[in-house]
Amino acid sequence: MNLHLLIQKARARKGRAGWTLAEMLVAVGLGTLILASVGAVYMFMARTLDATANYAELDRQSRNALDYMSQDIRQCGGLTNFDANNLWFTNQDGSLLRYTFDANAQTLSYTNVLKTNGGVLLKGCVFWKTTEFMRTPVPGTTMTFASPPTNFNSAAQAAVTKVIVIDWVCKKTNYITLTDSESVQTAKVVLRN
């Protein structure tokens, strides 16, 4: 008889097993809170990784452009002429080496007849500035150079130029957040000849 009574009690408990409305609301609320937290962390991490990837790409692009430019400029025969958007050099064999900044296309391109090639060095370049310095260092200093006299025209200034400081800013839009990553670069290149 005890066995029969135990089986009936077990069946009765099974029929009453379930969640009350309050238990269900608490469980759904906690589940929603946990899923919202996981979603927020995921979005934050995705934005961070996207921005980091953009900075890395901008840095790689700038480093490659600087390596290429510094190698070619150091080996050239000299600066021939310059303006706000262009640098013209003469290679050792007398051929043309030219760097051109196009503000509308946001590119920095080059032409090097010596290597029979040309192309785009920087994309997304929104700012470009060059500063030219004379061949002779300031007396009593090691690597400080004076600016050419302002009464010289650009060709005369180019003839006495030994150091070129190049500044540029590149931007790239993040795909997720639609904000810009920015890379600011400055390089001082000394002409060897």
Residue pairs with C-beta under 8 A, 6 or more apart in sequence:
19 27
46 176
47 174
47 176
47 177
50 174
50 175
50 176
50 177
51 174
51 177
51 179
51 181
54 172
54 173
54 174
54 181
55 181
55 183
57 172
58 124
58 170
58 171
58 172
58 181
58 182
58 183
59 183
61 122
61 123
61 170
61 183
62 122
62 168
62 170
62 183
62 185
64 121
65 108
65 121
65 122
66 185
66 187
68 110
68 121
69 99
69 110
69 121
69 166
69 187
69 189
70 187
70 189
72 89
72 97
72 110
72 112
73 89
73 97
73 164
73 189
73 191
74 189
74 190
74 191
74 192
75 91
75 92
75 192
76 89
76 90
76 91
76 92
76 97
76 191
76 193
77 89
77 90
77 91
77 92
77 94
77 193
78 89
78 90
78 158
78 159
78 161
78 191
78 193
79 87
79 88
79 89
79 132
79 158
79 159
79 161
79 164
79 191
80 88
80 89
80 90
80 155
80 158
81 88
81 154
81 155
81 158
82 88
82 130
82 132
82 154
82 157
82 158
82 161
83 154
84 129
85 100
85 101
85 102
85 103
85 128
86 98
86 99
86 100
86 101
87 98
87 99
87 130
87 164
88 96
88 97
88 98
88 158
89 96
89 97
89 98
90 96
90 97
91 97
91 112
91 113
91 114
92 114
92 193
93 114
95 112
95 113
95 114
96 111
96 112
96 113
97 110
97 111
97 112
97 113
97 114
98 110
98 111
98 112
99 108
99 109
99 110
99 121
100 108
100 109
100 110
100 111
101 107
101 108
101 125
101 128
101 168
102 108
102 109
103 126
103 128
106 123
106 124
106 125
106 126
107 120
107 121
107 122
107 123
107 125
108 120
108 121
108 122
108 125
108 128
108 168
109 118
109 119
109 120
109 121
110 118
110 119
110 121
111 118
112 118
122 168
122 170
123 170
124 170
124 171
124 172
125 168
125 169
125 170
126 169
126 170
126 171
127 167
127 168
127 169
128 166
128 167
128 168
129 166
129 167
129 168
130 164
130 165
130 166
130 167
131 147
131 164
131 165
131 167
132 147
132 148
132 157
132 158
132 161
132 163
132 164
133 145
133 146
133 147
133 148
133 161
133 162
133 163
133 164
133 165
134 145
134 146
134 147
134 148
134 160
134 161
134 162
134 163
135 145
135 160
135 161
135 162
136 145
136 146
136 162
137 143
137 144
137 145
138 144
138 145
138 146
145 162
145 163
148 156
148 157
148 160
148 161
149 157
152 160
161 191
162 190
162 191
163 188
163 189
163 190
163 191
164 188
164 189
164 191
165 186
165 187
165 188
165 189
166 185
166 186
166 187
166 188
166 189
167 184
167 185
167 186
168 184
168 185
169 182
169 183
169 184
169 185
170 182
170 183
170 185
171 180
171 181
171 182
171 183
172 180
172 181
173 179
173 180
173 181
174 180
174 181
